[in-house]
Structure formats: C-alpha cells, structure tokens
Amino acid sequence: MTDDAVFQRFMERYASGDIPWDDGLPPPEVVALATRLPPGRALDLGCGYGRTAIFLAQHGWQVDGVDFVPLAVAEAQNRARQAGVADRVHFHQASVTALGFLPGHYQLAVDVGCLHALDGTAQRAYRDELHRLLEPGAAYLLFARLVEEVSLAEGAPGGEGAPGGEGAPGGEGPRGMAEAAIGPLFADGFVLEKSAIGLTHVGEKSWKSGWFWFTRG
Ligand SMILES: C[S@@+](CC[C@H](N)C(=O)[O-])C[C@H]1O[C@@H](n2cnc3c(N)ncnc32)[C@H](O)[C@@H]1O
C-alpha cells in the first residue's frame, strides 16, 4: 500500500466513523508519563481526535498535535475547545514526516499508533524531524503494532493499531513494524530506556504490540 493509499484509507475511516481508537483518555502508559514529568512543551504525533494532546494540556503542557486527516484535526480542535484547553493545544493538519513549520524545543513527544503506519523512508523522515524538534534529554513515548518480519527496505507500511484501535488500512491483513526495526531506526540520537511487549485485544482480535520509552540523546 502506498503512502497515498494509507492516507486515503485513514480518510475513509474517519469519514465513516470507523475509529476504534477513539477513547476519552489516552492509554495508561501516556497518563503515567505525562503526569510524572514536569509540564513543558509536548508533541502528539498522529494525534487523531487529540485524546493525548488534550490530556497533556489539561495537565499543564503546551501541546502541538499533528495529523494528516482534516476531519481528525477539526474534531480535535472541537474537543479541545469543549475541554477548555484550546489556548494550550494547537492542532495542525500535516504529515508527521514534514514538520518544518514547528520550531522545536519540545520536552516530550508521544506517538500512539502512527509510526507503524509509515513506510521505511517516511519512518526515517519522521525520526529526523523528531530529533530536530526534541530537546536533548526529552522523552519520547511510542506505541506500535508489531509484526515479526517487515522489511523497511521494502517500505512496507504498517497498520493503525493502538490501544482501543484495530485492524489495518486496506484490509490486507495484519500490519505493523518489526520489533527488531525499532532499535536501529532510533539508534542515532535516541536512547531506548525501556520497552514492554504485549498483546493488544480489540473485540475478538489480538495482535502483538509494544511500548517504547526513549530519551533524546
Ligand atoms: C491509530 S490512530 C491513533 C490516533 C491517536 N494517536 C490516538 O491514540 O487516539 C493513528 C493516527 O495517525 C494518523 N497518521 C497516520 N499516518 C500519518 C502521517 N503520515 N502524518 C500524520 N498523521 C498520520 C492517522 O490519521 C491516525 O489519526
């Protein structure tokens, strides 16, 4: 599936309301990290309806959320207004691979279910943007759907699984990224502090997934 096809698939999912990751709160891993760190500036990559960004804003963070689906960004803005944090969180319709419009100096970045949807070239662009945008010592928390073998060289895109999410764009079977690809992708400039591999259950489906806690070196 091409990048354009992935984009179209996400567009269709938002248009049809097929959004199983839509939940009031971010996952507990995000809540724990966001409430442990002193508030600063944070980035929510592939923010969807903004559950992470809004939670962070409610806890004192100044947040930028990025998603390439206009419907997602519009609803995230609505929800931020309803939550009374519109002045603390700004949503941008853009690709997470091209973030030149953001000035940087973030102390935290969170990605729940976006990176694994990118092909290899896009993942490297994302990684480079993240490195530019995060301060040294900043935290980066990643949740990804995992598969046993995906060749980044072949540019295989991943699915959009997340806690509360399911399925793969295009209905081509389970997608994600190989756990073994995550270390090399972030080897330069990031330190992997901890990871937790498990199963994510959505309805009758289960798939391998992982949380990865990085520090920007
Ligand atoms: C599984 S959803 C999770 C949404 C949100 N992080 C959450 O936890 O509610 C993944 C999101 O990543 C977005 N996304 C995927 N690829 C993207 C890209 N290249 N640039 C920006 N957003 C992207 C999708 O539109 C979708 O909203």
The ligand as an SDF file (V2000), in Angstrom:
LIG
                    3D

 27 29  0  0  0  0  0  0  0  0999 V2000
   -4.3610    4.5520   15.3040 C   0  0  0  0  0  0  0  0  0  0  0  0
   -4.6700    6.2570   15.0180 S   0  0  0  0  0  0  0  0  0  0  0  0
   -4.2880    6.8680   16.6420 C   0  0  0  0  0  0  0  0  0  0  0  0
   -4.7280    8.2860   16.8630 C   0  0  0  0  0  0  0  0  0  0  0  0
   -4.2680    8.8670   18.1940 C   0  0  0  0  0  0  0  0  0  0  0  0
   -2.8350    8.8050   18.3500 N   0  0  0  0  0  0  0  0  0  0  0  0
   -4.9510    8.1780   19.3550 C   0  0  0  0  0  0  0  0  0  0  0  0
   -4.2650    7.4420   20.0900 O   0  0  0  0  0  0  0  0  0  0  0  0
   -6.1450    8.3750   19.5360 O   0  0  0  0  0  0  0  0  0  0  0  0
   -3.2380    6.7740   14.0560 C   0  0  0  0  0  0  0  0  0  0  0  0
   -3.3330    8.2090   13.5680 C   0  0  0  0  0  0  0  0  0  0  0  0
   -2.1500    8.5310   12.8430 O   0  0  0  0  0  0  0  0  0  0  0  0
   -2.5140    9.3670   11.7610 C   0  0  0  0  0  0  0  0  0  0  0  0
   -1.4490    9.2750   10.7550 N   0  0  0  0  0  0  0  0  0  0  0  0
   -1.0140    8.1710   10.1080 C   0  0  0  0  0  0  0  0  0  0  0  0
   -0.0120    8.4850    9.2700 N   0  0  0  0  0  0  0  0  0  0  0  0
    0.1920    9.8100    9.3950 C   0  0  0  0  0  0  0  0  0  0  0  0
    1.0950   10.7440    8.7820 C   0  0  0  0  0  0  0  0  0  0  0  0
    1.9860   10.3610    7.8650 N   0  0  0  0  0  0  0  0  0  0  0  0
    1.0540   12.0370    9.1770 N   0  0  0  0  0  0  0  0  0  0  0  0
    0.1410   12.4390   10.0950 C   0  0  0  0  0  0  0  0  0  0  0  0
   -0.7450   11.6190   10.6910 N   0  0  0  0  0  0  0  0  0  0  0  0
   -0.7100   10.3230   10.3420 C   0  0  0  0  0  0  0  0  0  0  0  0
   -3.8530    8.8300   11.3030 C   0  0  0  0  0  0  0  0  0  0  0  0
   -4.6060    9.7640   10.5770 O   0  0  0  0  0  0  0  0  0  0  0  0
   -4.4950    8.4740   12.6450 C   0  0  0  0  0  0  0  0  0  0  0  0
   -5.2530    9.5420   13.1370 O   0  0  0  0  0  0  0  0  0  0  0  0
  1  2  1  0
  2  3  1  0
  2 10  1  0
  3  4  1  0
  4  5  1  0
  5  6  1  0
  5  7  1  0
  7  8  2  0
  7  9  1  0
 10 11  1  0
 11 12  1  0
 11 26  1  0
 12 13  1  0
 13 14  1  0
 13 24  1  0
 14 15  1  0
 14 23  1  0
 15 16  2  0
 16 17  1  0
 17 18  1  0
 17 23  2  0
 18 19  1  0
 18 20  2  0
 20 21  1  0
 21 22  2  0
 22 23  1  0
 24 25  1  0
 24 26  1  0
 26 27  1  0
M  CHG  2   2   1   9  -1
M  END
$$$$
